[in-house]
Amino acid sequence: MLELKKDELVSARNSFDNHGWAVLENVFQNDFAERVFACANEQVGWNLVTRIEGQHRAFDASAMTSVPEQNLKQFESLVAAEAQAGFQYIYERIPLYDQFIAGTVQEPVMQALMTCTRSAPFIESLKQVTGDSSIRFTDGQFTRYRRGHYLTRHDDRNDANDRVAAFVINFSKAWHQDMGGWLALYQNESVEKVMVPRFNSMVVFKVPRDHAVTPVAPWVDGCRYALTGWARRGEE
């Protein structure tokens, strides 16, 4: 199901060497990418994740729709306060890596997606793109950004996890610039590159690297789907 071609990997390596990031198109066979998109549309069990008073918090996304208006306003105020103070995020996720390790992935398509992105061919592709032969495995989460969701500037540094690079495989259909949800890569105090999600494409960038996901526009009805993962050294 993996469709990465040798010439694309060579081109991506050149981009990674020059800029610290690369974009690859048509990562998977199209029918498999379509199945992932369809599965994401029907997926249940999403967690809404954010930071409140400096702590990571996770909530049942479906249950949030029934929260009383007054309580919801209080929640939104706490989320906004964290963003004003510094690093913040709010989006929905399925913890696929944790589920995969525990053997609890519910959807066969998502199981296949994790199996593929942890396979030897995929890891070898990441080694070729990054030029780092120390990569041993990957982890990841499946993310869903809806209207108002965002991820502020940060660098993905996690010394305990020994990350080499991050990768984002997009499964959004018919997504365009006005919808927001761009991946923004920073260089010092400037935005070096902004990437609009394209279906079945993958962005790979060196870690640590400052980046953000811009807010999804308030009028958007669709979802920004992606598998967000990391290429890691060491042992699991």
Secondary structure, 3 states (H helix, E strand, C coil): CECCCHHHHHHHHHHHHHHCEEEECCCECHHHHHHHHHHHHHCCCCEEEEEECCEEEEEECCHHHHCCHHHHHHHHHHHHHHHHHCCCEEEEEECHHHHHHHCCCCCHHHHHHHHHHCCHHHHHHHHHHHCCCCCCEEEEEEEEECCCCEEEEECCCCCCCCEEEEEEEECCCCCCHHHECCEEEEECCEEEEEECCCCCCEEEEECCCCEEECCECCCCCCCEEEEEEEEECCCC
